[in-house]
Amino acid sequence: MSNILLAVSGGIAAYKSVELCRRLQDQGHEVRVVMTASAMEFVTPLTFQAISGHPVHTELFDLAAEAAMGHIELARWADTVLIAPATANTLAKLVAGFSDDLLTTVVTATAAPVVVAPAMNQQMYQASTTQENLATLKQRGVRVIGPAAGAQACGEVGMGRMVEPELIVDQLFYPHSELLAGQHWVITAGPTREQIDPVRFLSNNSSGKMGYAIAKAAHRLGAKVTLVSGPVSLLPEAGVTCVKVKSALQMQQAVMEHIPAADVFVACAAVADYRPVDFVTQKIKKNDEHLQIQLVKNPDILQGVAALPSPPFCVGFAAETERLEHYAKDKLQRKNLDLICANNVSCNTIGFDSDENAVTVFSRDGESVTLPQSCKSKIADQLVRLINKTMS
């Protein structure tokens, strides 16, 4: 495993770096922490010392370090320097080449890769100087993770939140690629909820894990990714555009808005086949022995996309409990798809709400490829590469 120098600069997101330190250690990495003076206004060095098991470095000239040159020792020790949070001020210092504190001096002195996770107010992030600084750092080989969009401590909403610690750890050592550069993938994931009354709905057991894994894999292979997600408790990959929906009709609308610019459409969501004809505005009381709810068929989103005059490359999923190959091939032909991924959801070790999957991919020319049981992230990477190869 690696030696990670976690450099914490002065933003409210510094509290997240405590969890980040722990998660890096959970992966087996050795972590040491550098803090700026401003960072210590948000989190105490003692907190990081307790988590990392090492003294926290805060001074440029550390008399306890060998030859009082602690910045050189740290620069040589680190296999990766991770600055999280990286404030707008810190980014500007790195671009200008400042070495006026321990953090900036270590970055200047190290030969290790440098990774930054920006965190700042949304307007500061949008500022032209910040965007120019990030572009310059990328040109110099600095990796940038995030930021993410959402509510901020200042009360504003927008791009600028530090990416969640688990996603930073997930991305830190993953080899990025430009295999899919220039492609736009639209992917659906999760279940839909078809509301019966204000407290009840029709749905299914889809967790969204497979669709989110595909979105992550496509993004990391260089694609622009739009993820249309039903209600799930998952975080999308930083850099993936996530559109949240609930019902099948909402999912259809969101998909159709993004499909004109798409090169690939992967319909991984478990869309409800039916919805109630009428939505009851008040909670239905348990007064009758038998309750009848009239249902109407939902639109077939995948079939609708495949029937467009100029459709993207269309990939469907067939979640079946019996006659897997028969039903998958029938769906492939009937919906005029390019590929279909069949998985047996009657097996409790794969499929719905599982961390693992196993699929057989059928193409319209009669060929098939089996991806044996593995974690969904690995299946997703294999599947995305297979889709790209089939398109070529």
HELIX and SHEET records of a PDB file:
HELIX    1   1 ALA A   14  ASP A   26  1                                  13    
HELIX    2   2 ALA A   39  GLU A   41  5                                   3    
HELIX    3   3 PRO A   45  SER A   52  1                                   8    
HELIX    4   4 GLU A   66  ALA A   68  5                                   3    
HELIX    5   5 GLY A   70  TRP A   77  1                                   8    
HELIX    6   6 ALA A   88  ALA A   96  1                                   9    
HELIX    7   7 LEU A  102  ALA A  109  1                                   8    
HELIX    8   8 GLN A  122  GLN A  126  1                                   5    
HELIX    9   9 SER A  128  GLN A  139  1                                  12    
HELIX   10  10 PRO A  165  LEU A  172  1                                   8    
HELIX   11  11 LYS A  209  ARG A  220  1                                  12    
HELIX   12  12 ALA A  248  HIS A  258  1                                  11    
HELIX   13  13 ILE A  259  ALA A  261  5                                   3    
HELIX   14  14 ILE A  301  ALA A  306  1                                   6    
HELIX   15  15 LEU A  324  ARG A  334  1                                  11    
HELIX   16  16 LYS A  376  MET A  391  1                                  16    
SHEET    1   A 5 GLU A  30  MET A  35  0                                        
SHEET    2   A 5 ASN A   3  VAL A   8  1                                        
SHEET    3   A 5 THR A  80  ALA A  86  1                                        
SHEET    4   A 5 VAL A 114  PRO A 118  1                                        
SHEET    5   A 5 ARG A 143  VAL A 144  1                                        
SHEET    1   B 2 ALA A 148  ALA A 151  0                                        
SHEET    2   B 2 VAL A 157  ARG A 161 -1                                        
SHEET    1   C 8 THR A 241  LYS A 244  0                                        
SHEET    2   C 8 LYS A 224  SER A 229  1                                        
SHEET    3   C 8 HIS A 184  ALA A 189  1                                        
SHEET    4   C 8 VAL A 264  ALA A 267  1                                        
SHEET    5   C 8 PHE A 313  GLU A 320  1                                        
SHEET    6   C 8 LEU A 339  ASN A 344  1                                        
SHEET    7   C 8 GLU A 356  SER A 363 -1                                        
SHEET    8   C 8 SER A 368  CYS A 375 -1                                        
SHEET    1   D 2 GLU A 194  ASP A 197  0                                        
SHEET    2   D 2 ARG A 200  LEU A 202 -1                                        
SHEET    1   E 2 TYR A 274  PRO A 276  0                                        
SHEET    2   E 2 LEU A 295  LYS A 297 -1                                        
END                                                                             
